[in-house]
Amino acid sequence: MGLNSMRTVRSGVMPILLVTLIVAGEAVADAPNPASPLGIGFLWYPRSEEAAGMLNSERDFVDLILGGDKLAVFDKVQPPVRVLCLSLALERHEARPFPGVQETIETLRNASVDPARVIIGYNPERSPGTPEPEMDNLLESVQRAREMAEAYGSPLLVGPGLRDMQQREQLYPDLAKCCDIWLIQSQRLQMDPATREPRTPEEYRAGVQRIVNLLREGNPEIKVFVQLIASGSGAADRFTAEQFVAYVRAIEDLVDAVRIYGGSPELLRGVISQLRPQE
């Protein structure tokens, strides 16, 4: 083949190759992100029921403070999605008379709820919701919650406020040994506490990873959920679905589930749709 013939062939090949690369690039750009492996959870209330119908994984959950009138959630939320029953204290007390862990488990037992459908949540915070002695003796309090959850047959989730934990980070490894799941209330990692300005997903990941390492130092098998804030001080959404999902994608190799704190029904649906794109 002469030089002129080679030039002719090459001149035909190059445009074809260029078109192929452009088409392939467009296909990659248009391809949806893969489904996230993380579980998804949020508060159960009337406006979130439609979004709850989009949940379908054993890592998914809805959460609430359980009262007798809230037991209907077990009829509306279908397995394998679980119900996280939250309590701020081990027992009901006068300062804030919501069901504690003890009363929550009694309600579940009396209603013959299968423990496999439940996560028992102990959410101590230095507020009227949690008695001072429980906060001052947090390790002993978590151990008591673990005993009650084990006796019922459900896993225990523990999730103190991050502000409280910043003063006692040395307890993370020992606390992790006493529970099955830890919830990082990560709003202070997501936004600067002083300015309320959002941090970057990279900054957020670094903060989450440091706490996860401390937890798994004490319990390599612990499951870690993170709570991300979706709405501001009012009812308006603070982030778009795309912005929210960017935080989730930044940590999906570090944790097991994300709890969406606040957010409109439209935002909940948007986040779920992006994390669980249809095939």
C-alpha positions as CSV (number, residue, x, y, z in Angstrom):
1,M,0.0,0.0,0.0
2,G,1.4,3.4,-1.1
3,L,1.7,6.5,1.1
4,N,-1.3,8.1,-0.6
5,S,-3.4,5.1,0.0
6,M,-2.5,5.0,3.7
7,R,-3.4,8.7,4.0
8,T,-6.8,7.9,2.4
9,V,-7.5,5.1,4.9
10,R,-6.4,7.1,7.8
11,S,-8.5,10.1,6.8
12,G,-11.5,7.8,6.8
13,V,-10.7,6.2,10.1
14,M,-10.1,9.3,12.1
15,P,-13.6,10.8,11.7
16,I,-15.2,7.5,12.5
17,L,-13.0,7.1,15.6
18,L,-13.8,10.7,16.7
19,V,-17.5,10.1,16.3
20,T,-17.3,6.9,18.2
21,L,-15.4,8.6,21.1
22,I,-18.0,11.4,21.2
23,V,-20.9,9.0,21.3
24,A,-19.3,6.9,24.0
25,G,-18.6,10.0,26.0
26,E,-22.2,11.2,25.8
27,A,-23.4,7.7,26.8
28,V,-21.2,7.8,29.9
29,A,-22.4,11.3,30.8
30,D,-26.0,10.3,30.4
31,A,-25.6,7.1,32.4
32,P,-27.3,7.3,35.8
33,N,-25.2,7.0,39.0
34,P,-25.3,3.4,40.4
35,A,-27.7,2.7,43.2
36,S,-26.2,3.5,46.6
37,P,-25.6,0.6,48.9
38,L,-26.7,2.6,51.9
39,G,-30.0,2.2,53.8
40,I,-32.3,5.2,54.0
41,G,-34.4,6.4,56.9
42,F,-36.4,9.3,58.1
43,L,-39.1,10.4,60.5
44,W,-42.5,8.7,60.1
45,Y,-45.4,11.2,59.9
46,P,-48.3,11.7,57.6
47,R,-46.5,13.7,54.9
48,S,-43.6,11.2,54.7
49,E,-45.9,8.1,54.1
50,E,-45.6,8.3,50.3
51,A,-41.8,8.5,50.4
52,A,-41.8,5.6,52.9
53,G,-43.5,3.5,50.2
54,M,-40.3,3.9,48.1
55,L,-38.2,2.1,50.7
56,N,-37.6,-1.6,50.1
57,S,-34.3,-2.7,51.7
58,E,-33.6,-4.4,54.9
59,R,-31.3,-1.5,55.7
60,D,-34.1,1.0,55.3
61,F,-36.2,2.3,58.2
62,V,-38.6,4.9,59.4
63,D,-38.4,6.3,62.9
64,L,-40.7,7.7,65.6
65,I,-41.3,8.0,69.3
66,L,-43.7,5.2,69.9
67,G,-47.0,5.7,71.6
68,G,-50.1,3.5,71.5
69,D,-51.6,5.6,68.7
70,K,-48.4,5.1,66.6
71,L,-48.6,1.3,66.4
72,A,-50.3,1.7,63.0
73,V,-46.9,2.2,61.5
74,F,-46.4,-1.5,61.6
75,D,-49.4,-2.0,59.3
76,K,-48.3,0.7,56.9
77,V,-44.6,-0.1,56.6
78,Q,-43.9,-3.4,55.1
79,P,-40.9,-5.7,55.8
80,P,-38.0,-5.8,55.2
81,V,-38.2,-2.0,56.1
82,R,-37.8,-1.7,59.9
83,V,-39.2,0.7,62.4
84,L,-36.7,2.6,64.6
85,C,-38.5,3.3,67.9
86,L,-36.7,6.2,69.6
87,S,-36.5,7.2,73.2
88,L,-34.6,10.0,74.9
89,A,-34.4,8.3,78.2
90,L,-34.3,4.8,79.7
91,E,-37.6,5.4,81.5
92,R,-40.4,7.9,81.3
93,H,-39.8,10.9,83.7
94,E,-41.6,14.0,84.7
95,A,-39.4,16.6,82.9
96,R,-40.5,15.2,79.5
97,P,-43.0,12.4,79.8
98,F,-42.4,10.6,76.6
99,P,-42.0,6.8,76.5
100,G,-38.5,5.7,77.6
101,V,-36.8,2.6,76.3
102,Q,-38.6,0.5,79.0
103,E,-42.1,1.8,78.1
104,T,-41.4,1.5,74.4
105,I,-40.5,-2.2,74.7
106,E,-43.5,-2.8,77.0
107,T,-45.8,-1.3,74.3
108,L,-44.2,-3.5,71.6
109,R,-44.5,-6.6,73.7
110,N,-48.1,-5.9,74.5
111,A,-48.9,-5.4,70.8
112,S,-47.0,-8.7,70.0
113,V,-44.7,-6.8,67.5
114,D,-42.1,-9.1,66.0
115,P,-38.7,-7.9,67.3
116,A,-37.2,-8.6,63.9
117,R,-39.2,-5.6,62.6
118,V,-37.8,-3.2,65.2
119,I,-34.7,-1.3,66.1
120,I,-34.6,0.1,69.6
121,G,-33.2,3.6,69.6
122,Y,-31.6,5.3,72.6
123,N,-31.0,9.0,71.8
124,P,-29.7,10.6,75.0
125,E,-29.2,14.4,74.9
126,R,-28.4,16.9,77.5
127,S,-31.8,18.4,77.5
128,P,-35.1,17.9,79.4
129,G,-35.5,14.7,77.4
130,T,-32.7,12.9,79.2
131,P,-32.1,13.0,83.0
132,E,-28.7,14.4,84.1
133,P,-27.6,11.1,85.8
134,E,-28.1,9.2,82.5
135,M,-25.9,11.7,80.6
136,D,-23.3,11.9,83.4
137,N,-23.0,8.1,83.4
138,L,-23.4,7.5,79.7
139,L,-21.6,4.2,79.4
140,E,-23.6,2.7,82.2
141,S,-26.8,4.1,80.6
142,V,-26.0,2.5,77.3
143,Q,-25.3,-0.8,78.9
144,R,-28.7,-0.7,80.5
145,A,-30.4,0.1,77.2
146,R,-28.5,-2.8,75.7
147,E,-29.8,-5.2,78.3
148,M,-33.4,-4.2,77.7
149,A,-33.0,-4.4,73.9
150,E,-31.4,-7.8,74.1
151,A,-34.1,-9.1,76.4
152,Y,-36.7,-8.0,73.8
153,G,-34.7,-9.4,70.9
154,S,-34.1,-6.3,68.8
155,P,-30.8,-4.5,67.9
156,L,-29.9,-1.4,69.8
157,L,-29.1,1.9,68.1
158,V,-27.4,4.7,70.2
159,G,-27.2,8.3,69.0
160,P,-26.2,11.0,71.4
161,G,-25.9,14.6,70.1
162,L,-22.5,15.4,68.6
163,R,-22.1,18.4,70.9
164,D,-22.2,16.1,73.9
165,M,-19.9,13.6,72.3
166,Q,-17.3,16.2,71.5
167,Q,-16.6,16.5,75.2
168,R,-16.1,12.7,75.6
169,E,-14.7,11.3,72.4
170,Q,-12.6,8.9,74.5
171,L,-15.8,7.0,75.2
172,Y,-16.5,6.1,71.5
173,P,-14.7,2.8,71.5
174,D,-16.3,1.5,74.8
175,L,-19.8,2.8,73.8
176,A,-19.5,1.0,70.5
177,K,-19.0,-2.3,72.3
178,C,-22.4,-1.9,73.9
179,C,-24.6,-1.4,70.9
180,D,-25.3,-2.8,67.4
181,I,-25.7,0.5,65.6
182,W,-24.4,4.0,66.2
183,L,-26.1,7.1,64.8
184,I,-23.8,10.0,64.2
185,Q,-25.8,13.2,64.4
186,S,-23.6,14.8,61.8
187,Q,-25.2,18.2,61.3
188,R,-22.2,19.9,62.9
189,L,-20.0,18.2,60.4
190,Q,-22.2,19.1,57.5
191,M,-22.5,22.8,58.4
192,D,-20.3,25.1,60.4
193,P,-21.9,25.4,63.8
194,A,-21.1,29.1,64.1
195,T,-21.9,30.4,60.6
196,R,-24.3,27.7,59.5
197,E,-22.5,27.7,56.2
198,P,-22.4,24.2,54.5
199,R,-19.1,22.4,54.4
200,T,-17.9,20.7,51.3
201,P,-18.6,17.0,50.8
202,E,-14.8,16.4,51.2
203,E,-14.7,18.2,54.5
204,Y,-17.8,16.3,55.7
205,R,-16.3,13.0,54.8
206,A,-13.2,13.7,56.8
207,G,-15.2,14.5,59.9
208,V,-17.4,11.4,59.6
209,Q,-14.4,9.1,58.9
210,R,-12.6,10.2,62.1
211,I,-15.6,9.2,64.2
212,V,-16.2,6.0,62.4
213,N,-12.6,5.0,63.0
214,L,-13.1,5.6,66.8
215,L,-16.2,3.5,66.8
216,R,-14.7,0.6,64.9
217,E,-11.6,0.7,67.1
218,G,-13.9,-0.6,69.9
219,N,-16.3,-2.7,67.7
220,P,-15.2,-3.5,64.2
221,E,-18.7,-5.0,63.5
222,I,-20.7,-2.0,64.5
223,K,-23.2,-0.6,61.9
224,V,-23.0,3.2,61.5
225,F,-25.8,5.4,60.5
226,V,-25.4,9.1,59.9
227,Q,-28.0,11.9,60.3
228,L,-27.9,14.6,57.7
229,I,-30.0,17.7,57.9
230,A,-32.2,18.6,55.0
231,S,-34.2,21.6,56.1
232,G,-33.2,24.9,57.8
233,S,-34.6,26.5,60.9
234,G,-37.9,26.9,59.2
235,A,-39.8,24.4,57.1
236,A,-38.0,25.3,53.9
237,D,-35.5,22.8,52.5
238,R,-31.9,23.9,53.2
239,F,-30.4,21.8,50.4
240,T,-31.5,20.5,47.0
241,A,-31.7,16.8,46.4
242,E,-28.5,17.0,44.4
243,Q,-26.6,18.8,47.2
244,F,-27.9,16.4,49.8
245,V,-27.0,13.3,47.7
246,A,-23.4,14.7,47.3
247,Y,-22.9,14.4,51.0
248,V,-24.3,10.9,51.0
249,R,-22.1,9.8,48.1
250,A,-19.1,11.2,49.9
251,I,-19.5,8.7,52.8
252,E,-21.3,5.7,51.3
253,D,-18.1,3.5,51.6
254,L,-17.8,4.4,55.3
255,V,-21.3,3.9,56.8
256,D,-24.3,1.7,56.5
257,A,-27.3,4.1,56.3
258,V,-28.3,7.7,56.2
259,R,-31.1,9.3,58.2
260,I,-32.7,12.3,56.5
261,Y,-33.5,14.9,59.2
262,G,-36.3,17.2,58.0
263,G,-37.0,17.9,54.4
264,S,-40.2,18.2,52.4
265,P,-41.9,15.2,50.9
266,E,-40.6,16.4,47.5
267,L,-37.1,16.4,48.8
268,L,-37.4,13.0,50.4
269,R,-38.7,11.6,47.1
270,G,-35.9,13.3,45.1
271,V,-33.2,12.0,47.4
272,I,-34.5,8.4,47.3
273,S,-34.9,8.6,43.5
274,Q,-31.3,9.7,43.1
275,L,-29.9,7.1,45.5
276,R,-32.1,4.3,44.1
277,P,-32.3,5.1,40.3
278,Q,-34.7,2.8,38.4
279,E,-33.0,0.2,36.2
